[in-house]
Amino acid sequence: VLIQVLLDDRLRFMRPVEVKIEEEGEHFIAQCDEFEEYGYGRNFIEAVDDLRQTLAELYWTLRSEQSRLGRDLANLWQKLGQQMQVI
């Protein structure tokens, strides 16, 4: 599955991002390997929406804390910032 639009109307990816969907018992997991983030839900749509919300929250958190990030999070912020468009 590819996503480009997040649940935050202020953000969108400049290109679609690949998301893998797995079913575990009664739950679904939406996994974005590119940013090492996950979303969970009782169905496919809930899992993808949770991931879309998680990615938006990650963007705003890293943006507000960018001067205090360690190396790994700074690299993640750089990657996320390069691929995200603020509308």
SULFEN-V74247 format. One line per field, one symbol per residue. burial: # if it has 9 or more other C-alpha atoms within 8 Angstrom, else .. Layout:
burial = ???
This chain:
burial = ..##.#....###...#####.....######....######.#.###########..#..#...#..#...##.##..##.###..
